[in-house]
Amino acid sequence: MKSKYQDIVTAILNKSGYKNVANAFKDVPCHYGIYVIRIKDINLLPSEIIEHQNNISKNANVIYIGKAEKQTILERLINQDLGGGTSIFFRKLGSVLGYKALLSTGSNYKFKLNDRCKIISWIRLNITVKYFDCDTGYEANLIKDFQSSFNYSHNPKKCEYLTNVHRKNRNIGLIAKK
């Protein structure tokens, strides 16, 4: 008999059931759990990330796995990861797309409003999402299994290129703050 974890892995690998971000917010559940962010075309990302995804990741198009445990999945996706917040995913994606940090508060930084709007537009065109009503404790093992480039914590094969781009932008934000 398959476990809940195995069912989630199978569902992540299955391309059907992912929702376009432009339409996903209508159906995003108001509960806690796991969500998976997938890019429609991996070739839209820099070659270093494509190489990491193709050689390391279990599925080249799954670029981030997250959990919603203090906010519902709806709140987490709208307010943070896909809606212009200061989540690690949004900041890394903005950095990869070439946007520069406006200011930084410790490890967090923000982009100019105009740039945030451009990043959100890019997300709506190129990202799909799938979510699961499950124990958020699955997140760490899913990240270990999938080794998605945009995940840092729990990822045994981090994408160094992405880590460096993100750190560089954080440092720009710290300098801008002074």
C-alpha positions as YAML, in Angstrom:
chain: A
units: angstrom
residues:
- id: 1
  name: MET
  ca: [0.00, 0.00, 0.00]
- id: 2
  name: LYS
  ca: [1.35, 3.44, -0.98]
- id: 3
  name: SER
  ca: [1.96, 6.03, 1.71]
- id: 4
  name: LYS
  ca: [0.65, 9.60, 1.68]
- id: 5
  name: TYR
  ca: [4.22, 10.76, 1.00]
- id: 6
  name: GLN
  ca: [4.52, 8.50, -2.06]
- id: 7
  name: ASP
  ca: [1.15, 9.77, -3.30]
- id: 8
  name: ILE
  ca: [2.43, 13.35, -3.06]
- id: 9
  name: VAL
  ca: [5.65, 12.49, -4.93]
- id: 10
  name: THR
  ca: [3.61, 10.83, -7.69]
- id: 11
  name: ALA
  ca: [1.30, 13.85, -7.90]
- id: 12
  name: ILE
  ca: [4.25, 16.27, -8.09]
- id: 13
  name: LEU
  ca: [5.71, 14.28, -11.00]
- id: 14
  name: ASN
  ca: [2.35, 14.24, -12.79]
- id: 15
  name: LYS
  ca: [2.10, 17.37, -14.96]
- id: 16
  name: SER
  ca: [-1.68, 17.46, -14.74]
- id: 17
  name: GLY
  ca: [-3.29, 19.27, -11.85]
- id: 18
  name: TYR
  ca: [-0.90, 22.22, -11.81]
- id: 19
  name: LYS
  ca: [-2.76, 25.52, -11.96]
- id: 20
  name: ASN
  ca: [-1.74, 28.63, -13.86]
- id: 21
  name: VAL
  ca: [-0.96, 31.33, -11.33]
- id: 22
  name: ALA
  ca: [-3.31, 33.78, -13.04]
- id: 23
  name: ASN
  ca: [-6.20, 31.41, -12.27]
- id: 24
  name: ALA
  ca: [-4.85, 29.55, -9.23]
- id: 25
  name: PHE
  ca: [-5.81, 32.14, -6.63]
- id: 26
  name: LYS
  ca: [-9.50, 31.42, -7.23]
- id: 27
  name: ASP
  ca: [-9.02, 27.82, -6.12]
- id: 28
  name: VAL
  ca: [-6.19, 27.98, -3.59]
- id: 29
  name: PRO
  ca: [-7.33, 26.34, -0.37]
- id: 30
  name: CYS
  ca: [-7.51, 28.12, 2.96]
- id: 31
  name: HIS
  ca: [-5.62, 25.43, 4.84]
- id: 32
  name: TYR
  ca: [-2.05, 24.58, 5.75]
- id: 33
  name: GLY
  ca: [0.12, 22.20, 3.76]
- id: 34
  name: ILE
  ca: [2.70, 21.90, 1.00]
- id: 35
  name: TYR
  ca: [2.83, 23.70, -2.34]
- id: 36
  name: VAL
  ca: [4.96, 23.08, -5.40]
- id: 37
  name: ILE
  ca: [6.03, 25.77, -7.86]
- id: 38
  name: ARG
  ca: [6.72, 24.64, -11.40]
- id: 39
  name: ILE
  ca: [7.99, 26.62, -14.38]
- id: 40
  name: LYS
  ca: [6.26, 26.02, -17.71]
- id: 41
  name: ASP
  ca: [9.48, 26.30, -19.73]
- id: 42
  name: ILE
  ca: [12.77, 25.67, -17.94]
- id: 43
  name: ASN
  ca: [14.60, 27.36, -20.83]
- id: 44
  name: LEU
  ca: [13.40, 30.76, -19.57]
- id: 45
  name: LEU
  ca: [15.95, 30.52, -16.75]
- id: 46
  name: PRO
  ca: [19.73, 31.06, -16.94]
- id: 47
  name: SER
  ca: [21.76, 28.13, -18.27]
- id: 48
  name: GLU
  ca: [23.34, 27.48, -14.85]
- id: 49
  name: ILE
  ca: [19.92, 26.82, -13.33]
- id: 50
  name: ILE
  ca: [18.81, 24.74, -16.32]
- id: 51
  name: GLU
  ca: [21.92, 22.60, -15.92]
- id: 52
  name: HIS
  ca: [21.28, 22.16, -12.20]
- id: 53
  name: GLN
  ca: [17.64, 21.28, -12.76]
- id: 54
  name: ASN
  ca: [18.41, 18.81, -15.55]
- id: 55
  name: ASN
  ca: [21.35, 17.11, -13.82]
- id: 56
  name: ILE
  ca: [20.33, 17.21, -10.17]
- id: 57
  name: SER
  ca: [16.60, 17.68, -9.75]
- id: 58
  name: LYS
  ca: [14.12, 14.81, -9.88]
- id: 59
  name: ASN
  ca: [11.93, 16.91, -12.19]
- id: 60
  name: ALA
  ca: [13.45, 19.73, -14.26]
- id: 61
  name: ASN
  ca: [10.37, 21.94, -14.12]
- id: 62
  name: VAL
  ca: [9.74, 21.75, -10.35]
- id: 63
  name: ILE
  ca: [11.77, 24.71, -9.13]
- id: 64
  name: TYR
  ca: [10.51, 25.20, -5.54]
- id: 65
  name: ILE
  ca: [8.73, 23.28, -2.80]
- id: 66
  name: GLY
  ca: [7.34, 25.22, 0.13]
- id: 67
  name: LYS
  ca: [5.17, 24.85, 3.18]
- id: 68
  name: ALA
  ca: [2.41, 26.94, 4.64]
- id: 69
  name: GLU
  ca: [2.23, 26.42, 8.38]
- id: 70
  name: LYS
  ca: [1.89, 29.89, 9.90]
- id: 71
  name: GLN
  ca: [-0.26, 31.15, 7.04]
- id: 72
  name: THR
  ca: [-2.68, 29.21, 4.88]
- id: 73
  name: ILE
  ca: [-1.50, 28.16, 1.44]
- id: 74
  name: LEU
  ca: [-3.68, 30.94, 0.00]
- id: 75
  name: GLU
  ca: [-2.10, 33.59, 2.24]
- id: 76
  name: ARG
  ca: [1.41, 32.29, 1.64]
- id: 77
  name: LEU
  ca: [1.12, 32.26, -2.15]
- id: 78
  name: ILE
  ca: [-0.74, 35.57, -2.54]
- id: 79
  name: ASN
  ca: [1.16, 37.56, 0.09]
- id: 80
  name: GLN
  ca: [4.63, 36.11, -0.33]
- id: 81
  name: ASP
  ca: [5.84, 33.71, -3.01]
- id: 82
  name: LEU
  ca: [3.75, 34.71, -6.00]
- id: 83
  name: GLY
  ca: [2.34, 38.06, -4.98]
- id: 84
  name: GLY
  ca: [5.34, 40.30, -4.49]
- id: 85
  name: GLY
  ca: [6.24, 39.74, -0.86]
- id: 86
  name: THR
  ca: [9.67, 39.24, 0.65]
- id: 87
  name: SER
  ca: [9.72, 35.44, 0.50]
- id: 88
  name: ILE
  ca: [12.94, 33.72, -0.43]
- id: 89
  name: PHE
  ca: [11.38, 32.37, -3.63]
- id: 90
  name: PHE
  ca: [10.21, 35.79, -4.82]
- id: 91
  name: ARG
  ca: [13.55, 37.41, -3.99]
- id: 92
  name: LYS
  ca: [15.56, 34.67, -5.71]
- id: 93
  name: LEU
  ca: [13.36, 34.77, -8.80]
- id: 94
  name: GLY
  ca: [13.59, 38.56, -9.01]
- id: 95
  name: SER
  ca: [17.37, 38.31, -8.68]
- id: 96
  name: VAL
  ca: [17.60, 35.67, -11.43]
- id: 97
  name: LEU
  ca: [15.45, 37.86, -13.68]
- id: 98
  name: GLY
  ca: [17.99, 40.66, -13.20]
- id: 99
  name: TYR
  ca: [16.15, 43.02, -10.84]
- id: 100
  name: LYS
  ca: [18.25, 44.81, -8.23]
- id: 101
  name: ALA
  ca: [17.43, 45.12, -4.54]
- id: 102
  name: LEU
  ca: [16.12, 48.46, -3.37]
- id: 103
  name: LEU
  ca: [16.95, 48.01, 0.30]
- id: 104
  name: SER
  ca: [17.71, 45.22, 2.71]
- id: 105
  name: THR
  ca: [16.81, 44.51, 6.30]
- id: 106
  name: GLY
  ca: [19.12, 41.73, 7.36]
- id: 107
  name: SER
  ca: [18.61, 38.80, 5.01]
- id: 108
  name: ASN
  ca: [15.40, 40.24, 3.48]
- id: 109
  name: TYR
  ca: [15.33, 42.74, 0.68]
- id: 110
  name: LYS
  ca: [12.72, 44.32, -1.53]
- id: 111
  name: PHE
  ca: [12.52, 45.43, -5.13]
- id: 112
  name: LYS
  ca: [11.14, 48.72, -6.44]
- id: 113
  name: LEU
  ca: [7.36, 48.65, -6.86]
- id: 114
  name: ASN
  ca: [7.64, 48.78, -10.65]
- id: 115
  name: ASP
  ca: [10.07, 45.84, -10.61]
- id: 116
  name: ARG
  ca: [7.82, 43.84, -8.25]
- id: 117
  name: CYS
  ca: [4.97, 44.34, -10.71]
- id: 118
  name: LYS
  ca: [7.16, 43.06, -13.57]
- id: 119
  name: ILE
  ca: [8.17, 40.00, -11.53]
- id: 120
  name: ILE
  ca: [4.53, 39.27, -10.68]
- id: 121
  name: SER
  ca: [3.60, 39.56, -14.38]
- id: 122
  name: TRP
  ca: [6.41, 37.15, -15.28]
- id: 123
  name: ILE
  ca: [5.18, 34.71, -12.61]
- id: 124
  name: ARG
  ca: [1.61, 34.85, -13.92]
- id: 125
  name: LEU
  ca: [2.81, 33.98, -17.42]
- id: 126
  name: ASN
  ca: [5.39, 31.33, -16.62]
- id: 127
  name: ILE
  ca: [4.67, 29.61, -13.31]
- id: 128
  name: THR
  ca: [2.17, 26.93, -12.30]
- id: 129
  name: VAL
  ca: [1.41, 25.71, -8.80]
- id: 130
  name: LYS
  ca: [0.04, 22.60, -7.11]
- id: 131
  name: TYR
  ca: [-0.82, 22.28, -3.43]
- id: 132
  name: PHE
  ca: [-1.46, 19.49, -0.97]
- id: 133
  name: ASP
  ca: [-3.47, 19.33, 2.23]
- id: 134
  name: CYS
  ca: [-0.91, 17.38, 4.22]
- id: 135
  name: ASP
  ca: [1.54, 17.48, 7.09]
- id: 136
  name: THR
  ca: [4.02, 20.32, 6.49]
- id: 137
  name: GLY
  ca: [6.72, 18.00, 7.85]
- id: 138
  name: TYR
  ca: [6.87, 16.42, 4.38]
- id: 139
  name: GLU
  ca: [8.52, 19.55, 3.00]
- id: 140
  name: ALA
  ca: [12.09, 18.72, 4.10]
- id: 141
  name: ASN
  ca: [12.00, 15.22, 2.60]
- id: 142
  name: LEU
  ca: [10.41, 16.45, -0.63]
- id: 143
  name: ILE
  ca: [13.18, 19.04, -1.00]
- id: 144
  name: LYS
  ca: [15.81, 16.36, -0.33]
- id: 145
  name: ASP
  ca: [14.20, 14.11, -2.93]
- id: 146
  name: PHE
  ca: [13.57, 16.72, -5.64]
- id: 147
  name: GLN
  ca: [16.59, 19.01, -5.02]
- id: 148
  name: SER
  ca: [14.87, 21.94, -6.73]
- id: 149
  name: SER
  ca: [17.16, 24.85, -7.56]
- id: 150
  name: PHE
  ca: [15.22, 27.54, -5.68]
- id: 151
  name: ASN
  ca: [15.25, 25.55, -2.42]
- id: 152
  name: TYR
  ca: [18.21, 26.14, -0.14]
- id: 153
  name: SER
  ca: [17.24, 24.67, 3.23]
- id: 154
  name: HIS
  ca: [17.17, 20.85, 3.28]
- id: 155
  name: ASN
  ca: [18.64, 20.73, -0.24]
- id: 156
  name: PRO
  ca: [21.77, 18.53, -0.32]
- id: 157
  name: LYS
  ca: [22.70, 19.77, -3.82]
- id: 158
  name: LYS
  ca: [22.13, 23.51, -3.68]
- id: 159
  name: CYS
  ca: [22.34, 25.52, -6.89]
- id: 160
  name: GLU
  ca: [25.45, 27.62, -6.22]
- id: 161
  name: TYR
  ca: [24.74, 30.01, -9.09]
- id: 162
  name: LEU
  ca: [21.33, 30.87, -7.64]
- id: 163
  name: THR
  ca: [22.74, 31.20, -4.13]
- id: 164
  name: ASN
  ca: [25.41, 33.62, -5.37]
- id: 165
  name: VAL
  ca: [22.96, 35.77, -7.38]
- id: 166
  name: HIS
  ca: [20.67, 35.99, -4.36]
- id: 167
  name: ARG
  ca: [23.52, 36.91, -1.96]
- id: 168
  name: LYS
  ca: [24.85, 39.53, -4.37]
- id: 169
  name: ASN
  ca: [21.43, 41.20, -4.49]
- id: 170
  name: ARG
  ca: [21.10, 41.07, -0.70]
- id: 171
  name: ASN
  ca: [24.45, 42.84, -0.43]
- id: 172
  name: ILE
  ca: [23.31, 45.50, -2.94]
- id: 173
  name: GLY
  ca: [20.28, 46.08, -0.73]
- id: 174
  name: LEU
  ca: [22.45, 46.45, 2.36]
- id: 175
  name: ILE
  ca: [24.61, 49.05, 0.59]
- id: 176
  name: ALA
  ca: [21.52, 50.91, -0.64]
- id: 177
  name: LYS
  ca: [20.22, 51.05, 2.93]
- id: 178
  name: LYS
  ca: [23.28, 52.99, 4.18]
...
